[in-house]
């Protein structure tokens, strides 16, 4: 989002950091699917500065329904390669 917002002259007001997803392992072990923006396993750098992009799905069936739609919408808007 940063490049898109910069072109619009807007600064990102809120973002997610590694400490915001510190319970990802617990969620994953209970069946929640947490991925990065490319559908891969989340692998965020630990620290207080890095921004983290993540998507959470309650289960595989929901992921299969939503992920293609979400990816398509992000690509159409130039937010995902």
mmCIF file of the N, C-alpha and C atoms, coordinates in Angstrom:
data_MODEL
# 
_entry.id   MODEL 
# 
loop_
_atom_site.group_PDB 
_atom_site.id 
_atom_site.type_symbol 
_atom_site.label_atom_id 
_atom_site.label_alt_id 
_atom_site.label_comp_id 
_atom_site.label_asym_id 
_atom_site.label_entity_id 
_atom_site.label_seq_id 
_atom_site.pdbx_PDB_ins_code 
_atom_site.Cartn_x 
_atom_site.Cartn_y 
_atom_site.Cartn_z 
_atom_site.occupancy 
_atom_site.B_iso_or_equiv 
_atom_site.pdbx_formal_charge 
_atom_site.auth_seq_id 
_atom_site.auth_comp_id 
_atom_site.auth_asym_id 
_atom_site.auth_atom_id 
_atom_site.pdbx_PDB_model_num 
ATOM 1   N N  . UNK A 1 1  ? 0.808   -1.207  0.000   1.00 0.00 ? 1  UNK A N  1 
ATOM 2   C CA . UNK A 1 1  ? 0.000   0.000   0.000   1.00 0.00 ? 1  UNK A CA 1 
ATOM 3   C C  . UNK A 1 1  ? 0.845   1.261   0.000   1.00 0.00 ? 1  UNK A C  1 
ATOM 4   N N  . UNK A 1 2  ? 2.027   1.210   0.604   1.00 0.00 ? 2  UNK A N  1 
ATOM 5   C CA . UNK A 1 2  ? 2.830   2.428   0.692   1.00 0.00 ? 2  UNK A CA 1 
ATOM 6   C C  . UNK A 1 2  ? 3.055   3.096   -0.659  1.00 0.00 ? 2  UNK A C  1 
ATOM 7   N N  . UNK A 1 3  ? 3.457   2.373   -1.724  1.00 0.00 ? 3  UNK A N  1 
ATOM 8   C CA . UNK A 1 3  ? 3.656   3.044   -3.015  1.00 0.00 ? 3  UNK A CA 1 
ATOM 9   C C  . UNK A 1 3  ? 2.378   3.683   -3.564  1.00 0.00 ? 3  UNK A C  1 
ATOM 10  N N  . UNK A 1 4  ? 1.255   3.003   -3.402  1.00 0.00 ? 4  UNK A N  1 
ATOM 11  C CA . UNK A 1 4  ? -0.017  3.542   -3.896  1.00 0.00 ? 4  UNK A CA 1 
ATOM 12  C C  . UNK A 1 4  ? -0.384  4.803   -3.129  1.00 0.00 ? 4  UNK A C  1 
ATOM 13  N N  . UNK A 1 5  ? -0.266  4.742   -1.821  1.00 0.00 ? 5  UNK A N  1 
ATOM 14  C CA . UNK A 1 5  ? -0.604  5.912   -1.013  1.00 0.00 ? 5  UNK A CA 1 
ATOM 15  C C  . UNK A 1 5  ? 0.348   7.068   -1.292  1.00 0.00 ? 5  UNK A C  1 
ATOM 16  N N  . UNK A 1 6  ? 1.634   6.771   -1.495  1.00 0.00 ? 6  UNK A N  1 
ATOM 17  C CA . UNK A 1 6  ? 2.608   7.830   -1.798  1.00 0.00 ? 6  UNK A CA 1 
ATOM 18  C C  . UNK A 1 6  ? 2.237   8.550   -3.088  1.00 0.00 ? 6  UNK A C  1 
ATOM 19  N N  . UNK A 1 7  ? 1.794   7.790   -4.114  1.00 0.00 ? 7  UNK A N  1 
ATOM 20  C CA . UNK A 1 7  ? 1.370   8.425   -5.370  1.00 0.00 ? 7  UNK A CA 1 
ATOM 21  C C  . UNK A 1 7  ? 0.177   9.341   -5.154  1.00 0.00 ? 7  UNK A C  1 
ATOM 22  N N  . UNK A 1 8  ? -0.635  9.015   -4.164  1.00 0.00 ? 8  UNK A N  1 
ATOM 23  C CA . UNK A 1 8  ? -1.815  9.838   -3.863  1.00 0.00 ? 8  UNK A CA 1 
ATOM 24  C C  . UNK A 1 8  ? -1.491  10.969  -2.893  1.00 0.00 ? 8  UNK A C  1 
ATOM 25  N N  . UNK A 1 9  ? -0.253  10.991  -2.389  1.00 0.00 ? 9  UNK A N  1 
ATOM 26  C CA . UNK A 1 9  ? 0.129   12.004  -1.416  1.00 0.00 ? 9  UNK A CA 1 
ATOM 27  C C  . UNK A 1 9  ? -0.404  11.740  -0.027  1.00 0.00 ? 9  UNK A C  1 
ATOM 28  N N  . UNK A 1 10 ? -0.649  10.469  0.275   1.00 0.00 ? 10 UNK A N  1 
ATOM 29  C CA . UNK A 1 10 ? -1.204  10.092  1.571   1.00 0.00 ? 10 UNK A CA 1 
ATOM 30  C C  . UNK A 1 10 ? -0.206  9.183   2.288   1.00 0.00 ? 10 UNK A C  1 
ATOM 31  N N  . UNK A 1 11 ? -0.106  9.348   3.591   1.00 0.00 ? 11 UNK A N  1 
ATOM 32  C CA . UNK A 1 11 ? 0.762   8.502   4.408   1.00 0.00 ? 11 UNK A CA 1 
ATOM 33  C C  . UNK A 1 11 ? -0.090  7.439   5.085   1.00 0.00 ? 11 UNK A C  1 
ATOM 34  N N  . UNK A 1 12 ? 0.428   6.202   5.145   1.00 0.00 ? 12 UNK A N  1 
ATOM 35  C CA . UNK A 1 12 ? -0.312  5.125   5.797   1.00 0.00 ? 12 UNK A CA 1 
ATOM 36  C C  . UNK A 1 12 ? -0.512  5.485   7.267   1.00 0.00 ? 12 UNK A C  1 
ATOM 37  N N  . UNK A 1 13 ? -1.726  5.392   7.724   1.00 0.00 ? 13 UNK A N  1 
ATOM 38  C CA . UNK A 1 13 ? -2.050  5.776   9.087   1.00 0.00 ? 13 UNK A CA 1 
ATOM 39  C C  . UNK A 1 13 ? -1.887  4.660   10.095  1.00 0.00 ? 13 UNK A C  1 
ATOM 40  N N  . UNK A 1 14 ? -2.003  3.435   9.649   1.00 0.00 ? 14 UNK A N  1 
ATOM 41  C CA . UNK A 1 14 ? -1.920  2.314   10.571  1.00 0.00 ? 14 UNK A CA 1 
ATOM 42  C C  . UNK A 1 14 ? -1.346  1.118   9.819   1.00 0.00 ? 14 UNK A C  1 
ATOM 43  N N  . UNK A 1 15 ? -0.601  0.329   10.513  1.00 0.00 ? 15 UNK A N  1 
ATOM 44  C CA . UNK A 1 15 ? -0.051  -0.872  9.895   1.00 0.00 ? 15 UNK A CA 1 
ATOM 45  C C  . UNK A 1 15 ? 0.119   -1.937  10.965  1.00 0.00 ? 15 UNK A C  1 
ATOM 46  N N  . UNK A 1 16 ? 0.423   -3.121  10.531  1.00 0.00 ? 16 UNK A N  1 
ATOM 47  C CA . UNK A 1 16 ? 0.606   -4.244  11.438  1.00 0.00 ? 16 UNK A CA 1 
ATOM 48  C C  . UNK A 1 16 ? 2.100   -4.484  11.622  1.00 0.00 ? 16 UNK A C  1 
ATOM 49  N N  . UNK A 1 17 ? 2.487   -4.803  12.834  1.00 0.00 ? 17 UNK A N  1 
ATOM 50  C CA . UNK A 1 17 ? 3.880   -5.100  13.173  1.00 0.00 ? 17 UNK A CA 1 
ATOM 51  C C  . UNK A 1 17 ? 3.979   -6.541  13.671  1.00 0.00 ? 17 UNK A C  1 
ATOM 52  N N  . UNK A 1 18 ? 5.199   -7.082  13.733  1.00 0.00 ? 18 UNK A N  1 
ATOM 53  C CA . UNK A 1 18 ? 5.345   -8.470  14.181  1.00 0.00 ? 18 UNK A CA 1 
ATOM 54  C C  . UNK A 1 18 ? 4.671   -8.762  15.519  1.00 0.00 ? 18 UNK A C  1 
ATOM 55  N N  . UNK A 1 19 ? 4.719   -7.844  16.455  1.00 0.00 ? 19 UNK A N  1 
ATOM 56  C CA . UNK A 1 19 ? 4.090   -8.099  17.747  1.00 0.00 ? 19 UNK A CA 1 
ATOM 57  C C  . UNK A 1 19 ? 2.570   -8.172  17.643  1.00 0.00 ? 19 UNK A C  1 
ATOM 58  N N  . UNK A 1 20 ? 1.999   -7.629  16.571  1.00 0.00 ? 20 UNK A N  1 
ATOM 59  C CA . UNK A 1 20 ? 0.553   -7.718  16.368  1.00 0.00 ? 20 UNK A CA 1 
ATOM 60  C C  . UNK A 1 20 ? 0.117   -9.125  15.970  1.00 0.00 ? 20 UNK A C  1 
ATOM 61  N N  . UNK A 1 21 ? 1.031   -9.904  15.449  1.00 0.00 ? 21 UNK A N  1 
ATOM 62  C CA . UNK A 1 21 ? 0.714   -11.273 15.027  1.00 0.00 ? 21 UNK A CA 1 
ATOM 63  C C  . UNK A 1 21 ? 1.502   -12.299 15.846  1.00 0.00 ? 21 UNK A C  1 
ATOM 64  N N  . UNK A 1 22 ? 1.804   -11.942 17.094  1.00 0.00 ? 22 UNK A N  1 
ATOM 65  C CA . UNK A 1 22 ? 2.612   -12.823 17.935  1.00 0.00 ? 22 UNK A CA 1 
ATOM 66  C C  . UNK A 1 22 ? 1.899   -14.138 18.267  1.00 0.00 ? 22 UNK A C  1 
ATOM 67  N N  . UNK A 1 23 ? 0.611   -14.196 18.102  1.00 0.00 ? 23 UNK A N  1 
ATOM 68  C CA . UNK A 1 23 ? -0.129  -15.427 18.394  1.00 0.00 ? 23 UNK A CA 1 
ATOM 69  C C  . UNK A 1 23 ? -0.394  -16.261 17.143  1.00 0.00 ? 23 UNK A C  1 
ATOM 70  N N  . UNK A 1 24 ? 0.295   -15.945 16.054  1.00 0.00 ? 24 UNK A N  1 
ATOM 71  C CA . UNK A 1 24 ? 0.090   -16.679 14.791  1.00 0.00 ? 24 UNK A CA 1 
ATOM 72  C C  . UNK A 1 24 ? 0.327   -18.170 14.967  1.00 0.00 ? 24 UNK A C  1 
ATOM 73  N N  . UNK A 1 25 ? 1.365   -18.558 15.695  1.00 0.00 ? 25 UNK A N  1 
ATOM 74  C CA . UNK A 1 25 ? 1.658   -19.981 15.903  1.00 0.00 ? 25 UNK A CA 1 
ATOM 75  C C  . UNK A 1 25 ? 0.502   -20.668 16.626  1.00 0.00 ? 25 UNK A C  1 
ATOM 76  N N  . UNK A 1 26 ? -0.035  -20.027 17.637  1.00 0.00 ? 26 UNK A N  1 
ATOM 77  C CA . UNK A 1 26 ? -1.175  -20.601 18.364  1.00 0.00 ? 26 UNK A CA 1 
ATOM 78  C C  . UNK A 1 26 ? -2.361  -20.747 17.430  1.00 0.00 ? 26 UNK A C  1 
ATOM 79  N N  . UNK A 1 27 ? -2.639  -19.720 16.657  1.00 0.00 ? 27 UNK A N  1 
ATOM 80  C CA . UNK A 1 27 ? -3.753  -19.772 15.710  1.00 0.00 ? 27 UNK A CA 1 
ATOM 81  C C  . UNK A 1 27 ? -3.551  -20.908 14.719  1.00 0.00 ? 27 UNK A C  1 
ATOM 82  N N  . UNK A 1 28 ? -2.346  -20.992 14.155  1.00 0.00 ? 28 UNK A N  1 
ATOM 83  C CA . UNK A 1 28 ? -2.054  -22.035 13.164  1.00 0.00 ? 28 UNK A CA 1 
ATOM 84  C C  . UNK A 1 28 ? -2.233  -23.432 13.762  1.00 0.00 ? 28 UNK A C  1 
ATOM 85  N N  . UNK A 1 29 ? -1.793  -23.604 14.986  1.00 0.00 ? 29 UNK A N  1 
ATOM 86  C CA . UNK A 1 29 ? -1.915  -24.914 15.615  1.00 0.00 ? 29 UNK A CA 1 
ATOM 87  C C  . UNK A 1 29 ? -3.353  -25.282 15.943  1.00 0.00 ? 29 UNK A C  1 
ATOM 88  N N  . UNK A 1 30 ? -4.254  -24.313 15.953  1.00 0.00 ? 30 UNK A N  1 
ATOM 89  C CA . UNK A 1 30 ? -5.672  -24.614 16.179  1.00 0.00 ? 30 UNK A CA 1 
ATOM 90  C C  . UNK A 1 30 ? -6.458  -24.693 14.874  1.00 0.00 ? 30 UNK A C  1 
ATOM 91  N N  . UNK A 1 31 ? -5.741  -24.576 13.734  1.00 0.00 ? 31 UNK A N  1 
ATOM 92  C CA . UNK A 1 31 ? -6.399  -24.742 12.446  1.00 0.00 ? 31 UNK A CA 1 
ATOM 93  C C  . UNK A 1 31 ? -6.631  -23.475 11.657  1.00 0.00 ? 31 UNK A C  1 
ATOM 94  N N  . UNK A 1 32 ? -6.336  -22.325 12.238  1.00 0.00 ? 32 UNK A N  1 
ATOM 95  C CA . UNK A 1 32 ? -6.465  -21.070 11.515  1.00 0.00 ? 32 UNK A CA 1 
ATOM 96  C C  . UNK A 1 32 ? -5.332  -20.988 10.498  1.00 0.00 ? 32 UNK A C  1 
ATOM 97  N N  . UNK A 1 33 ? -5.620  -20.481 9.330   1.00 0.00 ? 33 UNK A N  1 
ATOM 98  C CA . UNK A 1 33 ? -4.606  -20.339 8.283   1.00 0.00 ? 33 UNK A CA 1 
ATOM 99  C C  . UNK A 1 33 ? -4.219  -18.872 8.227   1.00 0.00 ? 33 UNK A C  1 
ATOM 100 N N  . UNK A 1 34 ? -2.941  -18.613 8.459   1.00 0.00 ? 34 UNK A N  1 
ATOM 101 C CA . UNK A 1 34 ? -2.421  -17.246 8.410   1.00 0.00 ? 34 UNK A CA 1 
ATOM 102 C C  . UNK A 1 34 ? -1.324  -17.219 7.356   1.00 0.00 ? 34 UNK A C  1 
ATOM 103 N N  . UNK A 1 35 ? -1.474  -16.335 6.367   1.00 0.00 ? 35 UNK A N  1 
ATOM 104 C CA . UNK A 1 35 ? -0.505  -16.264 5.274   1.00 0.00 ? 35 UNK A CA 1 
ATOM 105 C C  . UNK A 1 35 ? -0.016  -14.834 5.098   1.00 0.00 ? 35 UNK A C  1 
ATOM 106 N N  . UNK A 1 36 ? 0.998   -14.688 4.259   1.00 0.00 ? 36 UNK A N  1 
ATOM 107 C CA . UNK A 1 36 ? 1.395   -13.349 3.837   1.00 0.00 ? 36 UNK A CA 1 
ATOM 108 C C  . UNK A 1 36 ? 0.514   -12.966 2.652   1.00 0.00 ? 36 UNK A C  1 
ATOM 109 N N  . UNK A 1 37 ? 0.800   -11.845 2.036   1.00 0.00 ? 37 UNK A N  1 
ATOM 110 C CA . UNK A 1 37 ? -0.056  -11.369 0.943   1.00 0.00 ? 37 UNK A CA 1 
ATOM 111 C C  . UNK A 1 37 ? 0.012   -12.235 -0.306  1.00 0.00 ? 37 UNK A C  1 
ATOM 112 N N  . UNK A 1 38 ? 1.007   -13.126 -0.365  1.00 0.00 ? 38 UNK A N  1 
ATOM 113 C CA . UNK A 1 38 ? 1.156   -14.008 -1.525  1.00 0.00 ? 38 UNK A CA 1 
ATOM 114 C C  . UNK A 1 38 ? 0.612   -15.409 -1.270  1.00 0.00 ? 38 UNK A C  1 
ATOM 115 N N  . UNK A 1 39 ? -0.033  -15.626 -0.131  1.00 0.00 ? 39 UNK A N  1 
ATOM 116 C CA . UNK A 1 39 ? -0.593  -16.934 0.192   1.00 0.00 ? 39 UNK A CA 1 
ATOM 117 C C  . UNK A 1 39 ? 0.416   -17.904 0.761   1.00 0.00 ? 39 UNK A C  1 
ATOM 118 N N  . UNK A 1 40 ? 1.589   -17.404 1.095   1.00 0.00 ? 40 UNK A N  1 
ATOM 119 C CA . UNK A 1 40 ? 2.635   -18.248 1.676   1.00 0.00 ? 40 UNK A CA 1 
ATOM 120 C C  . UNK A 1 40 ? 2.593   -18.139 3.196   1.00 0.00 ? 40 UNK A C  1 
ATOM 121 N N  . UNK A 1 41 ? 3.235   -19.097 3.872   1.00 0.00 ? 41 UNK A N  1 
ATOM 122 C CA . UNK A 1 41 ? 3.263   -19.051 5.333   1.00 0.00 ? 41 UNK A CA 1 
ATOM 123 C C  . UNK A 1 41 ? 3.879   -17.738 5.798   1.00 0.00 ? 41 UNK A C  1 
ATOM 124 N N  . UNK A 1 42 ? 3.276   -17.149 6.787   1.00 0.00 ? 42 UNK A N  1 
ATOM 125 C CA . UNK A 1 42 ? 3.753   -15.886 7.331   1.00 0.00 ? 42 UNK A CA 1 
ATOM 126 C C  . UNK A 1 42 ? 5.141   -16.089 7.929   1.00 0.00 ? 42 UNK A C  1 
ATOM 127 N N  . UNK A 1 43 ? 6.068   -15.196 7.583   1.00 0.00 ? 43 UNK A N  1 
ATOM 128 C CA . UNK A 1 43 ? 7.444   -15.282 8.064   1.00 0.00 ? 43 UNK A CA 1 
ATOM 129 C C  . UNK A 1 43 ? 7.949   -13.870 8.303   1.00 0.00 ? 43 UNK A C  1 
ATOM 130 N N  . UNK A 1 44 ? 7.399   -13.222 9.310   1.00 0.00 ? 44 UNK A N  1 
ATOM 131 C CA . UNK A 1 44 ? 7.711   -11.816 9.570   1.00 0.00 ? 44 UNK A CA 1 
ATOM 132 C C  . UNK A 1 44 ? 8.999   -11.687 10.370  1.00 0.00 ? 44 UNK A C  1 
ATOM 133 N N  . UNK A 1 45 ? 9.759   -10.638 10.059  1.00 0.00 ? 45 UNK A N  1 
ATOM 134 C CA . UNK A 1 45 ? 10.938  -10.317 10.846  1.00 0.00 ? 45 UNK A CA 1 
ATOM 135 C C  . UNK A 1 45 ? 10.496  -9.843  12.221  1.00 0.00 ? 45 UNK A C  1 
ATOM 136 N N  . UNK A 1 46 ? 11.198  -10.279 13.239  1.00 0.00 ? 46 UNK A N  1 
ATOM 137 C CA . UNK A 1 46 ? 10.869  -9.829  14.589  1.00 0.00 ? 46 UNK A CA 1 
ATOM 138 C C  . UNK A 1 46 ? 11.469  -8.455  14.812  1.00 0.00 ? 46 UNK A C  1 
ATOM 139 N N  . UNK A 1 47 ? 10.699  -7.584  15.372  1.00 0.00 ? 47 UNK A N  1 
ATOM 140 C CA . UNK A 1 47 ? 11.139  -6.228  15.642  1.00 0.00 ? 47 UNK A CA 1 
ATOM 141 C C  . UNK A 1 47 ? 9.926   -5.339  15.813  1.00 0.00 ? 47 UNK A C  1 
ATOM 142 N N  . UNK A 1 48 ? 10.166  -4.099  16.174  1.00 0.00 ? 48 UNK A N  1 
ATOM 143 C CA . UNK A 1 48 ? 9.039   -3.182  16.381  1.00 0.00 ? 48 UNK A CA 1 
ATOM 144 C C  . UNK A 1 48 ? 8.818   -2.266  15.182  1.00 0.00 ? 48 UNK A C  1 
ATOM 145 N N  . UNK A 1 49 ? 9.752   -2.220  14.239  1.00 0.00 ? 49 UNK A N  1 
ATOM 146 C CA . UNK A 1 49 ? 9.648   -1.331  13.097  1.00 0.00 ? 49 UNK A CA 1 
ATOM 147 C C  . UNK A 1 49 ? 9.042   -1.949  11.834  1.00 0.00 ? 49 UNK A C  1 
ATOM 148 N N  . UNK A 1 50 ? 9.373   -3.221  11.498  1.00 0.00 ? 50 UNK A N  1 
ATOM 149 C CA . UNK A 1 50 ? 8.910   -3.747  10.203  1.00 0.00 ? 50 UNK A CA 1 
ATOM 150 C C  . UNK A 1 50 ? 7.384   -3.797  10.100  1.00 0.00 ? 50 UNK A C  1 
ATOM 151 N N  . UNK A 1 51 ? 6.879   -3.497  8.909   1.00 0.00 ? 51 UNK A N  1 
ATOM 152 C CA . UNK A 1 51 ? 5.452   -3.670  8.633   1.00 0.00 ? 51 UNK A CA 1 
ATOM 153 C C  . UNK A 1 51 ? 5.216   -5.117  8.230   1.00 0.00 ? 51 UNK A C  1 
ATOM 154 N N  . UNK A 1 52 ? 4.077   -5.650  8.601   1.00 0.00 ? 52 UNK A N  1 
ATOM 155 C CA . UNK A 1 52 ? 3.734   -7.029  8.282   1.00 0.00 ? 52 UNK A CA 1 
ATOM 156 C C  . UNK A 1 52 ? 2.393   -7.043  7.558   1.00 0.00 ? 52 UNK A C  1 
ATOM 157 N N  . UNK A 1 53 ? 2.359   -7.726  6.432   1.00 0.00 ? 53 UNK A N  1 
ATOM 158 C CA . UNK A 1 53 ? 1.109   -7.922  5.706   1.00 0.00 ? 53 UNK A CA 1 
ATOM 159 C C  . UNK A 1 53 ? 0.669   -9.352  5.941   1.00 0.00 ? 53 UNK A C  1 
ATOM 160 N N  . UNK A 1 54 ? -0.552  -9.542  6.386   1.00 0.00 ? 54 UNK A N  1 
ATOM 161 C CA . UNK A 1 54 ? -1.020  -10.897 6.644   1.00 0.00 ? 54 UNK A CA 1 
ATOM 162 C C  . UNK A 1 54 ? -2.509  -11.008 6.340   1.00 0.00 ? 54 UNK A C  1 
ATOM 163 N N  . UNK A 1 55 ? -2.905  -12.249 6.108   1.00 0.00 ? 55 UNK A N  1 
ATOM 164 C CA . UNK A 1 55 ? -4.310  -12.573 5.874   1.00 0.00 ? 55 UNK A CA 1 
ATOM 165 C C  . UNK A 1 55 ? -4.627  -13.791 6.718   1.00 0.00 ? 55 UNK A C  1 
ATOM 166 N N  . UNK A 1 56 ? -5.767  -13.796 7.377   1.00 0.00 ? 56 UNK A N  1 
ATOM 167 C CA . UNK A 1 56 ? -6.170  -14.939 8.190   1.00 0.00 ? 56 UNK A CA 1 
ATOM 168 C C  . UNK A 1 56 ? -7.472  -15.534 7.687   1.00 0.00 ? 56 UNK A C  1 
ATOM 169 N N  . UNK A 1 57 ? -7.497  -16.860 7.648   1.00 0.00 ? 57 UNK A N  1 
ATOM 170 C CA . UNK A 1 57 ? -8.690  -17.603 7.235   1.00 0.00 ? 57 UNK A CA 1 
ATOM 171 C C  . UNK A 1 57 ? -9.037  -18.597 8.336   1.00 0.00 ? 57 UNK A C  1 
ATOM 172 N N  . UNK A 1 58 ? -10.298 -18.721 8.644   1.00 0.00 ? 58 UNK A N  1 
ATOM 173 C CA . UNK A 1 58 ? -10.720 -19.629 9.712   1.00 0.00 ? 58 UNK A CA 1 
ATOM 174 C C  . UNK A 1 58 ? -10.441 -21.089 9.387   1.00 0.00 ? 58 UNK A C  1 
ATOM 175 N N  . UNK A 1 59 ? -10.469 -21.421 8.100   1.00 0.00 ? 59 UNK A N  1 
ATOM 176 C CA . UNK A 1 59 ? -10.208 -22.812 7.712   1.00 0.00 ? 59 UNK A CA 1 
ATOM 177 C C  . UNK A 1 59 ? -9.885  -22.867 6.222   1.00 0.00 ? 59 UNK A C  1 
ATOM 178 N N  . UNK A 1 60 ? -9.499  -24.051 5.747   1.00 0.00 ? 60 UNK A N  1 
ATOM 179 C CA . UNK A 1 60 ? -9.080  -24.222 4.357   1.00 0.00 ? 60 UNK A CA 1 
ATOM 180 C C  . UNK A 1 60 ? -10.209 -23.956 3.360   1.00 0.00 ? 60 UNK A C  1 
ATOM 181 N N  . UNK A 1 61 ? -11.424 -24.342 3.722   1.00 0.00 ? 61 UNK A N  1 
ATOM 182 C CA . UNK A 1 61 ? -12.557 -24.127 2.815   1.00 0.00 ? 61 UNK A CA 1 
ATOM 183 C C  . UNK A 1 61 ? -12.770 -22.632 2.570   1.00 0.00 ? 61 UNK A C  1 
ATOM 184 N N  . UNK A 1 62 ? -12.678 -21.852 3.621   1.00 0.00 ? 62 UNK A N  1 
ATOM 185 C CA . UNK A 1 62 ? -12.837 -20.393 3.470   1.00 0.00 ? 62 UNK A CA 1 
ATOM 186 C C  . UNK A 1 62 ? -11.663 -19.825 2.691   1.00 0.00 ? 62 UNK A C  1 
ATOM 187 N N  . UNK A 1 63 ? -10.451 -20.310 2.954   1.00 0.00 ? 63 UNK A N  1 
ATOM 188 C CA . UNK A 1 63 ? -9.290  -19.847 2.203   1.00 0.00 ? 63 UNK A CA 1 
ATOM 189 C C  . UNK A 1 63 ? -9.472  -20.101 0.708   1.00 0.00 ? 63 UNK A C  1 
ATOM 190 N N  . UNK A 1 64 ? -9.945  -21.284 0.354   1.00 0.00 ? 64 UNK A N  1 
ATOM 191 C CA . UNK A 1 64 ? -10.132 -21.624 -1.057  1.00 0.00 ? 64 UNK A CA 1 
ATOM 192 C C  . UNK A 1 64 ? -11.173 -20.730 -1.725  1.00 0.00 ? 64 UNK A C  1 
ATOM 193 N N  . UNK A 1 65 ? -12.160 -20.300 -0.963  1.00 0.00 ? 65 UNK A N  1 
ATOM 194 C CA . UNK A 1 65 ? -13.196 -19.426 -1.513  1.00 0.00 ? 65 UNK A CA 1 
ATOM 195 C C  . UNK A 1 65 ? -12.716 -17.983 -1.649  1.00 0.00 ? 65 UNK A C  1 
ATOM 196 N N  . UNK A 1 66 ? -12.021 -17.494 -0.645  1.00 0.00 ? 66 UNK A N  1 
ATOM 197 C CA . UNK A 1 66 ? -11.705 -16.072 -0.543  1.00 0.00 ? 66 UNK A CA 1 
ATOM 198 C C  . UNK A 1 66 ? -10.371 -15.692 -1.179  1.00 0.00 ? 66 UNK A C  1 
ATOM 199 N N  . UNK A 1 67 ? -9.357  -16.526 -1.032  1.00 0.00 ? 67 UNK A N  1 
ATOM 200 C CA . UNK A 1 67 ? -8.015  -16.155 -1.482  1.00 0.00 ? 67 UNK A CA 1 
ATOM 201 C C  . UNK A 1 67 ? -7.945  -15.763 -2.964  1.00 0.00 ? 67 UNK A C  1 
ATOM 202 N N  . UNK A 1 68 ? -8.564  -16.518 -3.878  1.00 0.00 ? 68 UNK A N  1 
ATOM 203 C CA . UNK A 1 68 ? -8.505  -16.097 -5.285  1.00 0.00 ? 68 UNK A CA 1 
ATOM 204 C C  . UNK A 1 68 ? -9.188  -14.751 -5.534  1.00 0.00 ? 68 UNK A C  1 
ATOM 205 N N  . UNK A 1 69 ? -10.266 -14.501 -4.848  1.00 0.00 ? 69 UNK A N  1 
ATOM 206 C CA . UNK A 1 69 ? -10.976 -13.229 -4.998  1.00 0.00 ? 69 UNK A CA 1 
ATOM 207 C C  . UNK A 1 69 ? -10.154 -12.073 -4.440  1.00 0.00 ? 69 UNK A C  1 
ATOM 208 N N  . UNK A 1 70 ? -9.560  -12.284 -3.277  1.00 0.00 ? 70 UNK A N  1 
ATOM 209 C CA . UNK A 1 70 ? -8.738  -11.251 -2.660  1.00 0.00 ? 70 UNK A CA 1 
ATOM 210 C C  . UNK A 1 70 ? -7.508  -10.959 -3.509  1.00 0.00 ? 70 UNK A C  1 
ATOM 211 N N  . UNK A 1 71 ? -6.825  -11.995 -3.957  1.00 0.00 ? 71 UNK A N  1 
ATOM 212 C CA . UNK A 1 71 ? -5.641  -11.819 -4.792  1.00 0.00 ? 71 UNK A CA 1 
ATOM 213 C C  . UNK A 1 71 ? -5.993  -11.084 -6.088  1.00 0.00 ? 71 UNK A C  1 
ATOM 214 N N  . UNK A 1 72 ? -7.090  -11.469 -6.701  1.00 0.00 ? 72 UNK A N  1 
ATOM 215 C CA . UNK A 1 72 ? -7.530  -10.805 -7.928  1.00 0.00 ? 72 UNK A CA 1 
ATOM 216 C C  . UNK A 1 72 ? -7.824  -9.333  -7.705  1.00 0.00 ? 72 UNK A C  1 
ATOM 217 N N  . UNK A 1 73 ? -8.497  -9.022  -6.616  1.00 0.00 ? 73 UNK A N  1 
ATOM 218 C CA . UNK A 1 73 ? -8.826  -7.632  -6.320  1.00 0.00 ? 73 UNK A CA 1 
ATOM 219 C C  . UNK A 1 73 ? -7.568  -6.810  -6.068  1.00 0.00 ? 73 UNK A C  1 
ATOM 220 N N  . UNK A 1 74 ? -6.608  -7.371  -5.343  1.00 0.00 ? 74 UNK A N  1 
ATOM 221 C CA . UNK A 1 74 ? -5.355  -6.660  -5.077  1.00 0.00 ? 74 UNK A CA 1 
ATOM 222 C C  . UNK A 1 74 ? -4.550  -6.455  -6.360  1.00 0.00 ? 74 UNK A C  1 
ATOM 223 N N  . UNK A 1 75 ? -4.516  -7.467  -7.230  1.00 0.00 ? 75 UNK A N  1 
ATOM 224 C CA . UNK A 1 75 ? -3.778  -7.346  -8.491  1.00 0.00 ? 75 UNK A CA 1 
ATOM 225 C C  . UNK A 1 75 ? -4.421  -6.295  -9.400  1.00 0.00 ? 75 UNK A C  1 
ATOM 226 N N  . UNK A 1 76 ? -5.738  -6.300  -9.481  1.00 0.00 ? 76 UNK A N  1 
ATOM 227 C CA . UNK A 1 76 ? -6.429  -5.319  -10.334 1.00 0.00 ? 76 UNK A CA 1 
ATOM 228 C C  . UNK A 1 76 ? -6.147  -3.886  -9.897  1.00 0.00 ? 76 UNK A C  1 
ATOM 229 N N  . UNK A 1 77 ? -5.895  -3.718  -8.626  1.00 0.00 ? 77 UNK A N  1 
ATOM 230 C CA . UNK A 1 77 ? -5.643  -2.379  -8.089  1.00 0.00 ? 77 UNK A CA 1 
ATOM 231 C C  . UNK A 1 77 ? -4.153  -2.045  -8.023  1.00 0.00 ? 77 UNK A C  1 
ATOM 232 N N  . UNK A 1 78 ? -3.317  -2.955  -8.525  1.00 0.00 ? 78 UNK A N  1 
ATOM 233 C CA . UNK A 1 78 ? -1.884  -2.721  -8.537  1.00 0.00 ? 78 UNK A CA 1 
ATOM 234 C C  . UNK A 1 78 ? -1.237  -2.830  -7.164  1.00 0.00 ? 78 UNK A C  1 
ATOM 235 N N  . UNK A 1 79 ? -1.881  -3.545  -6.258  1.00 0.00 ? 79 UNK A N  1 
ATOM 236 C CA . UNK A 1 79 ? -1.351  -3.690  -4.904  1.00 0.00 ? 79 UNK A CA 1 
ATOM 237 C C  . UNK A 1 79 ? -0.609  -4.989  -4.689  1.00 0.00 ? 79 UNK A C  1 
ATOM 238 N N  . UNK A 1 80 ? -0.625  -5.851  -5.688  1.00 0.00 ? 80 UNK A N  1 
ATOM 239 C CA . UNK A 1 80 ? 0.042   -7.159  -5.602  1.00 0.00 ? 80 UNK A CA 1 
ATOM 240 C C  . UNK A 1 80 ? 0.555   -7.506  -6.971  1.00 0.00 ? 80 UNK A C  1 
ATOM 241 N N  . UNK A 1 81 ? 1.788   -7.943  -7.045  1.00 0.00 ? 81 UNK A N  1 
ATOM 242 C CA . UNK A 1 81 ? 2.375   -8.337  -8.332  1.00 0.00 ? 81 UNK A CA 1 
ATOM 243 C C  . UNK A 1 81 ? 1.812   -9.649  -8.802  1.00 0.00 ? 81 UNK A C  1 
# 
